[in-house]
Amino acid sequence: MGADGLSYLEMDHLQHLNTGAVCASAHISAQLNEHLKDPCAMSVHFSSFCLQERVPKMFELLSRRFRATNWLDHTRILTLVNMITAGDWSANSVSCDGKHS
């Protein structure tokens, strides 16, 4: 997904240049409190890594991703959903926008 005025291709390029990877994955866990309406807690797990000298740039990219993701690009969202359902999670997806061989 694009973010903060950048297209998804520009964001992918910056992440490729400045990080080893930026990954996101769904996480579901059982609720500890039995009195809650929903027995499961759903969340998203984000992770990233980079060389020490690129840590500030990595945090800048993560900040852009968290505060200004472009959720209006419906075509891109549909493409990502189709990739997930087809099992074709590639370098252009939200999950693992890092270096790939």
BAROGU-281545 format. One record per residue (C-alpha): residue in one letter; residue number from 0; x, y, z. Coordinates in Angstrom, 1 decimal. Layout:
# BAROGU-281545
[site "A",NUM,[X,Y,Z]]
...
This chain:
# BAROGU-281545
[site "M",0,[0.0,0.0,0.0]]
[site "G",1,[1.1,3.5,-0.6]]
[site "A",2,[1.5,5.9,2.3]]
[site "D",3,[2.0,9.6,3.0]]
[site "G",4,[1.7,10.7,-0.6]]
[site "L",5,[3.8,7.9,-2.0]]
[site "S",6,[2.5,5.2,-4.3]]
[site "Y",7,[2.9,1.6,-3.3]]
[site "L",8,[5.8,1.3,-5.8]]
[site "E",9,[7.6,4.3,-4.2]]
[site "M",10,[7.0,3.0,-0.7]]
[site "D",11,[8.3,-0.5,-1.8]]
[site "H",12,[11.4,1.1,-3.3]]
[site "L",13,[12.2,3.1,-0.2]]
[site "Q",14,[11.7,0.0,2.0]]
[site "H",15,[13.9,-2.0,-0.2]]
[site "L",16,[16.7,0.6,-0.1]]
[site "N",17,[16.6,1.2,3.7]]
[site "T",18,[15.5,-2.0,5.4]]
[site "G",19,[16.0,-5.7,5.3]]
[site "A",20,[12.2,-6.1,5.4]]
[site "V",21,[9.0,-4.6,6.7]]
[site "C",22,[6.5,-7.3,7.5]]
[site "A",23,[2.9,-7.4,8.6]]
[site "S",24,[0.8,-10.5,9.6]]
[site "A",25,[-2.5,-11.2,11.2]]
[site "H",26,[-2.5,-12.5,14.8]]
[site "I",27,[-5.4,-14.0,16.6]]
[site "S",28,[-5.3,-15.1,20.3]]
[site "A",29,[-7.7,-16.2,22.9]]
[site "Q",30,[-9.1,-13.6,25.3]]
[site "L",31,[-7.9,-14.0,28.9]]
[site "N",32,[-11.1,-12.5,30.3]]
[site "E",33,[-14.0,-15.0,30.1]]
[site "H",34,[-16.6,-12.1,30.4]]
[site "L",35,[-15.7,-10.5,27.1]]
[site "K",36,[-18.2,-10.8,24.3]]
[site "D",37,[-15.6,-12.0,21.7]]
[site "P",38,[-13.5,-15.0,22.7]]
[site "C",39,[-10.7,-14.0,20.4]]
[site "A",40,[-8.5,-10.9,20.1]]
[site "M",41,[-7.5,-9.9,16.6]]
[site "S",42,[-4.4,-7.8,15.9]]
[site "V",43,[-1.8,-7.1,13.3]]
[site "H",44,[1.9,-7.9,14.0]]
[site "F",45,[4.4,-5.6,12.4]]
[site "S",46,[8.2,-6.2,12.3]]
[site "S",47,[11.2,-4.8,10.5]]
[site "F",48,[14.9,-4.9,10.6]]
[site "C",49,[17.8,-3.0,9.1]]
[site "L",50,[21.5,-2.0,9.5]]
[site "Q",51,[22.1,0.2,12.5]]
[site "E",52,[22.9,3.3,10.5]]
[site "R",53,[19.5,3.0,8.7]]
[site "V",54,[17.4,2.7,11.9]]
[site "P",55,[16.2,6.4,11.7]]
[site "K",56,[15.1,5.9,8.1]]
[site "M",57,[13.4,2.6,9.0]]
[site "F",58,[11.4,4.3,11.8]]
[site "E",59,[10.5,7.2,9.4]]
[site "L",60,[9.1,4.7,6.9]]
[site "L",61,[7.2,2.8,9.6]]
[site "S",62,[5.8,6.1,10.9]]
[site "R",63,[4.6,7.0,7.4]]
[site "R",64,[3.0,3.6,7.1]]
[site "F",65,[1.2,3.8,10.4]]
[site "R",66,[-0.1,7.4,10.2]]
[site "A",67,[-0.9,7.8,6.5]]
[site "T",68,[-1.5,4.5,4.6]]
[site "N",69,[-3.6,5.1,1.5]]
[site "W",70,[-6.7,3.1,2.1]]
[site "L",71,[-8.5,4.8,-0.8]]
[site "D",72,[-6.5,2.8,-3.4]]
[site "H",73,[-9.3,0.1,-3.8]]
[site "T",74,[-7.6,-1.5,-6.8]]
[site "R",75,[-4.4,-2.1,-4.8]]
[site "I",76,[-6.4,-3.5,-1.9]]
[site "L",77,[-8.3,-5.8,-4.2]]
[site "T",78,[-5.0,-7.0,-5.8]]
[site "L",79,[-3.6,-7.8,-2.4]]
[site "V",80,[-6.7,-9.7,-1.3]]
[site "N",81,[-6.6,-11.7,-4.5]]
[site "M",82,[-2.9,-12.4,-3.9]]
[site "I",83,[-3.6,-13.6,-0.4]]
[site "T",84,[-6.4,-15.9,-1.6]]
[site "A",85,[-4.3,-17.3,-4.4]]
[site "G",86,[-1.4,-17.9,-2.0]]
[site "D",87,[0.9,-15.6,-4.0]]
[site "W",88,[2.3,-13.2,-1.4]]
[site "S",89,[5.0,-11.4,-3.3]]
[site "A",90,[7.5,-8.6,-2.8]]
[site "N",91,[4.8,-6.0,-3.8]]
[site "S",92,[2.5,-7.0,-1.0]]
[site "V",93,[2.0,-5.5,2.5]]
[site "S",94,[3.5,-8.5,4.1]]
[site "C",95,[7.3,-8.6,3.8]]
[site "D",96,[8.1,-5.6,1.6]]
[site "G",97,[11.8,-6.4,1.9]]
[site "K",98,[14.7,-7.8,0.0]]
[site "H",99,[13.8,-10.9,-2.0]]
[site "S",100,[16.0,-13.2,-4.0]]
